Every structure is written in structure tokens, then in C-alpha cells.
């Protein structure tokens, strides 16, 4: 992810982050919500997608984007 961020390839970074977040959400929600999983994932995925888009437009410079990526990785690892 640092490679994407350092090359300012925001579209690819956004897509990759969204994939990781949705994958993690799917794993967590299958355990917690059983049959209602898909609706929950779709709704949460839309929210996350909006947040990632906002992150991309907010982080205009490389260093700030890399810091945000590191923070998101920490959150996903918890």
C-alpha cells in the first residue's frame, strides 16, 4: 500500500483499501450476523467507500496519505 501511496496512484489505492475493508467486514459480519450478512456488508461497504473517497480527496500530499494508510492498516489488524 505504501507503494501505491508513494506513487500518488489514489484510484488503485482506494480500490485496494476498499477490497481489504470489505473482506474484513465480511469475515466479521458472517460470525456476528448470520443470515443478514449481505445487507449489512452492502450498507457498510457504501459507507466505507464514501470514507475512502473523502480520505483520497483530503490527503493531497504523499506523507499525509501514507500516515492515513498506516493508521487504516493498524485498525484492520486489531
C-alpha positions as CSV (number, residue, x, y, z in Angstrom):
1,X,0.0,0.0,0.0
2,X,2.9,2.3,0.7
3,X,3.9,1.8,-3.0
4,X,0.5,3.0,-4.2
5,X,0.6,5.9,-1.9
6,X,4.1,7.0,-2.8
7,X,3.2,6.9,-6.5
8,X,0.1,9.0,-5.9
9,X,-2.0,6.3,-7.5
10,X,-5.1,7.2,-5.5
11,X,-7.6,5.3,-7.6
12,X,-5.7,2.0,-7.2
13,X,-5.1,2.6,-3.5
14,X,-8.8,3.4,-2.9
15,X,-9.8,0.2,-4.7
16,X,-7.3,-1.9,-2.7
17,X,-8.3,-0.4,0.6
18,X,-11.9,-0.9,-0.1
19,X,-11.3,-4.6,-1.0
20,X,-9.4,-5.1,2.3
21,X,-12.1,-3.4,4.3
22,X,-15.0,-5.3,2.7
23,X,-13.1,-8.6,3.1
24,X,-12.6,-7.9,6.8
25,X,-16.1,-6.7,7.3
26,X,-17.4,-9.8,5.6
27,X,-15.4,-12.1,7.9
28,X,-16.6,-10.2,11.0
29,X,-20.3,-10.0,10.0
30,X,-20.6,-13.6,9.0
31,X,-19.6,-14.5,12.5
32,X,-21.9,-11.9,14.1
33,X,-25.0,-11.6,11.9
34,X,-25.6,-14.9,10.2
35,X,-28.4,-14.6,7.6
36,X,-28.5,-10.8,7.5
37,X,-24.8,-10.6,6.5
38,X,-25.2,-9.4,2.9
39,X,-27.4,-6.4,3.6
40,X,-25.1,-5.3,6.4
41,X,-22.0,-5.7,4.2
42,X,-23.5,-3.7,1.3
43,X,-24.6,-0.9,3.6
44,X,-21.3,-0.8,5.5
45,X,-19.3,-1.1,2.2
46,X,-21.1,2.0,0.8
47,X,-20.2,4.0,4.0
48,X,-16.6,2.8,3.8
49,X,-16.4,3.7,0.1
50,X,-17.5,7.2,0.9
51,X,-14.9,7.5,3.7
52,X,-12.1,6.3,1.4
53,X,-13.2,8.7,-1.3
54,X,-13.1,11.5,1.3
55,X,-9.7,10.3,2.5
56,X,-8.3,10.4,-1.0
57,X,-9.5,14.0,-1.6
58,X,-8.5,15.1,1.8
59,X,-4.9,13.8,1.6
60,X,-3.4,15.9,-1.1
61,X,0.2,15.1,-0.2
62,X,2.2,11.9,-0.1
63,X,3.3,12.0,3.6
64,X,-0.2,12.5,4.9
65,X,-1.6,9.8,2.7
66,X,1.0,7.3,3.9
67,X,0.2,8.2,7.5
68,X,-3.5,7.6,6.9
69,X,-2.7,4.2,5.2
70,X,-0.6,3.2,8.2
71,X,-3.5,4.1,10.5
72,X,-6.0,2.1,8.5
73,X,-3.7,-0.9,8.5
74,X,-3.5,-0.7,12.3
75,X,-7.3,-0.6,12.5
76,X,-7.6,-3.6,10.2
77,X,-5.1,-5.6,12.2
78,X,-7.0,-5.2,15.5
